[in-house]
Amino acid sequence: MTQESGVSPSDEVSAFREKVLRKLTYSVGKDSASASDYDWFEAVALAARDHIIDHWMECTRQTYEGGCKRVYYLSLEFLIGRLLVDSLSNLGLFEVAREALAELDVDIERIRLLEPDAALGNGGLGRLAACFMESMATLQVAAHGYGIRYDHGLFRQAIVDGWQHEQTETWLDFGNPWEFERPEVSYLIGFGGHVTAIPGESGGEARHFWHWAEGVRAIAYDTPIVGWRGASVNTLRLWRARAEADFHLERFNAGDHIGAVAEEAKAQSISRVLYPADSTEAGQELRLRQEYFFVAASLQDLLRRHLDQRGTLDNLPDYAAIQLNDTHPAIAVAELMRLLVDVHGLQWQHAWKLTTATLNYTNHTLLPEALETWPVGLMERLLPRHMQIIYLINAHHLDSLRQRGVQDAELLRSVSLIEEDHGRRVRMGNLAFLGSSSVNGVSALHTGLMRKTVFTDLHALYPERINNKTNGITFRRWLYQANPHLTGLLVSSLGEALLDDPQHRLRDLEPFAEQAAFRLQFAEQRMANKRHLAALIQERLGVSVDPAALFDVHVKRIHEYKRQLLNLLHTVALYHAISADPGGDWVPRVKIFAGKAAASYHQAKLIIKLANDIARTINDDPTVRGLLKVVFLPNYNVSLAEDIIPAADLSEQISTAGLEASGTSNMKFALNGALTIGTLDGANVEMSEQIGREHMFIFGLTAQQVEARKRAGEFNAEATIIGSRRLSEVLSAIRDGAFSADDPGRYVGLIDGLYWHDTYHVCADFEAYWQAQLEVEARWRDPEQWWRSAVLNTARTGWFSSDRTIREYASEIWKVM
Ligand SMILES: *Cc1c(COP(=O)(O)O)cnc(C)c1O
């Protein structure tokens, strides 16, 4: 929000002020004397929206007239966050708006906080989709995002007595000034029923008709997404489910009132709520309905657009590239085939060529429990025609392999679309792989593992298909908006041009790392952010923390593989060490945790409770006062991330190697000048190559070593624990109730589990982690070295801009650049 240096022209300010007043009067219906802060937020948002609309219409017209290829990004999740500052800042209007509001006696910093945080996603995958939308608009890639407009986004997390409670999220309660309802853009989506066929004429292919039993209407809601300096504006089109009115009225009039209402509720439930599971299975019928619902509406919409403009589907891949964000939209393979063959009458082989040339798939996880499969029985009941199509795709696929001489029954079984072992199920990963021309992973390590693990056999058959596109983050949100202090410093050192090309220009910061005066300024801006976070911690938790202490931050979804538990063991070990020698020369630290656990994930919720139990015990203990504090900030979301990340000194990225596909918060932290303590996992590997290993704290088992231990069945941690007095003492303390006097047995199961089956190698990595933390302290005691490393982290993170990622997708997969 600092990109407009100098003073804004006063006529621009007064024009904006007048616009806000008009919106307040005629759209919000309030006068400035009685307007609440929220009314002001709405008026400003609507004024900003007007500016976007002018660009938006122009962009839509240009794309239409230019006849260029469009990108369609299908994602069940978009973790957007707030849009006010994002939009104003990208339009170059933030300073104008600030001044205009100041003239009206309104503080923009106050009203920006009233915007609800749009949390239509769980974590990294949804946030990636949001960063990509912004980068595509910035790079003028003509793109549409497609997803679901959930009435309720990800639950709000309350911490009650240390336990996570899930509360309904209500982002739409006061309306949403950014969206446009498009009642005229709607499609009828079918479910259930049966299929009939009539034989083809003169030996041609049979024609199939799906007589679905239940129809749900999808209605479009459009949100404009504006790129940097208003470069272009793209559309995020989210679908809302409504009951088909006539259908239910008929039943209602016939006297079946309850039935009609139930039908209506069932239809609307499809877009009611986001599935709150992250990297864990959400195998429910409603989930499959959601997936098919948004895929079917999106494909109908884009085919209609294509036909309007081109009049034929034969050239679909020349004008449309569809990216499937994980397997959630993988049913698109069967749905596109159905639309092309059954609805538009194309021949099967021709349709298959078009489908595979149009679709592309991004894999996000290797965790077996998160790879989607659907029971064949459920598919037959809900999507009978799609099940037929999947069988037919599979038959062609296996036939063509046999023709290529593949005999190995084991191999054929592994590449089949149907899993036969645990009840018959459709493998959505294999379906997405076969139906796409590109299959990409999200970091070099992850892509390598995809080739070696989940898709080994498919990769051997189609060696060209798998490619890597390492994730990125948009610097507009994660640097300019989240950290105006640092941005101001960078601009004053490197010039305004930095803002237009941070990916390359940030490197120019490297020589500044050698200047003592600059390092001091860098540390000072950091201190301002830390004071802000300390105030927030005081306000929300009533815990006072010293901004001068080392802020050691671990924020992300709570998951065993992300190993918050390892960090908690270190916290307790540190607590023991300080307690034993309270007069020692300790580095004062604040351990900061935040993150949500899937509502059904008991172990993760217990880890949240443990964090809070440890926090309470340590914060209450006068022996370690001033040396160690622990806080768990509730309700982690994009807005909280924007407050926490710019204030972090140390970034915890300590997943079990081989299990984090990429991570993106690792990039956000490094960009903002935090040093990383981490394993060689996901994009940490590429970060260590870009930044230099000596400016990070890399420790622990490598993915290869983890794999070797797994193969050898080495999960028993007893010997490791016996061999480490420090670890034994930590585990005993937790197990024996040192942090849970009210329920001494609370953590017995958790700790005993580590002894007998340390699935995530928490104990195996403990000593290496402890050592790495000692190196952290040594560096921190040497401010010159610490801040030199910090500046170099910022300077060398340019490659992780999502603009770089999108350029790679655009040129190598979508062929639009
Ligand atoms: C970036 C981000 C994530 C992803 O974090 P990881 O540490 O990479 O898993 C999750 N949630 C929010 C709110 C984020 O901003």
The ligand as a Tripos MOL2 file, in Angstrom:
@<TRIPOS>MOLECULE
LIG
   15    15     1     0     0
SMALL
NO_CHARGES

@<TRIPOS>ATOM
      1 C1         -0.1910  -19.4310    2.9880 C.3       1 LIG1
      2 C2         -1.2920  -19.9180    3.8240 C.ar      1 LIG1
      3 C3         -1.4230  -21.2890    4.0760 C.ar      1 LIG1
      4 C4         -0.4380  -22.3180    3.6040 C.3       1 LIG1
      5 O1          0.5510  -22.4800    4.6010 O.3       1 LIG1
      6 P1          1.5920  -23.6800    4.5990 P.3       1 LIG1
      7 O2          2.4450  -23.3830    5.7710 O.co2     1 LIG1
      8 O3          2.3500  -23.5910    3.3150 O.co2     1 LIG1
      9 O4          0.8330  -24.9320    4.7430 O.co2     1 LIG1
     10 C5         -2.4850  -21.7110    4.8730 C.ar      1 LIG1
     11 N1         -3.3730  -20.8260    5.3760 N.ar      1 LIG1
     12 C6         -3.2550  -19.5100    5.1660 C.ar      1 LIG1
     13 C7         -4.2620  -18.5980    5.7620 C.3       1 LIG1
     14 C8         -2.2250  -19.0050    4.3800 C.ar      1 LIG1
     15 O5         -2.1400  -17.6860    4.1580 O.3       1 LIG1
@<TRIPOS>BOND
     1     1     2 1
     2     2     3 ar
     3     2    14 ar
     4     3     4 1
     5     3    10 ar
     6     4     5 1
     7     5     6 1
     8     6     7 2
     9     6     8 1
    10     6     9 1
    11    10    11 ar
    12    11    12 ar
    13    12    13 1
    14    12    14 ar
    15    14    15 1
@<TRIPOS>SUBSTRUCTURE
     1 LIG1         1 GROUP 0 **** ****
